[in-house]
Amino acid sequence: MMKPVLAAIVLMVSANAAMADPAADCAAGIETIKAAIAANPAADKLEKLNKFLADAERENGEKEYDECLEAVEDAKEVAGG
């Protein structure tokens, strides 16, 4: 009788742990972009990073976290590539 209850509890805890906080992820991503800019990248990368930073900050202000995270991912590709 306890196994189904235990399984249900484990499932609920796992589901809560897997749920992300998009606002926090966006804010952390913005800080990541700022750090990449502070690393003084080449001019072509700097221009792109500044654009993605502006995009991410705008989307964060509009509470469009999915679009913010897209800008963050684009910036990560530029910074890493």
Secondary structure in CASP SS format (residue, H / E / C, confidence):
PFRMAT SS
TARGET T0000
AUTHOR 0000-0000-0000
METHOD secondary structure of the structure
MODEL  1
M C 1.00
M H 1.00
K H 1.00
P H 1.00
V H 1.00
L H 1.00
A H 1.00
A H 1.00
I H 1.00
V H 1.00
L H 1.00
M H 1.00
V H 1.00
S H 1.00
A H 1.00
N H 1.00
A H 1.00
A H 1.00
M C 1.00
A C 1.00
D C 1.00
P H 1.00
A H 1.00
A H 1.00
D H 1.00
C H 1.00
A H 1.00
A H 1.00
G H 1.00
I H 1.00
E H 1.00
T H 1.00
I H 1.00
K H 1.00
A H 1.00
A H 1.00
I H 1.00
A H 1.00
A C 1.00
N C 1.00
P C 1.00
A C 1.00
A H 1.00
D H 1.00
K H 1.00
L H 1.00
E H 1.00
K H 1.00
L H 1.00
N H 1.00
K H 1.00
F H 1.00
L H 1.00
A H 1.00
D H 1.00
A H 1.00
E H 1.00
R H 1.00
E H 1.00
N H 1.00
G H 1.00
E C 1.00
K C 1.00
E C 1.00
Y H 1.00
D H 1.00
E H 1.00
C H 1.00
L H 1.00
E H 1.00
A H 1.00
V H 1.00
E H 1.00
D H 1.00
A H 1.00
K H 1.00
E H 1.00
V H 1.00
A H 1.00
G H 1.00
G C 1.00
END
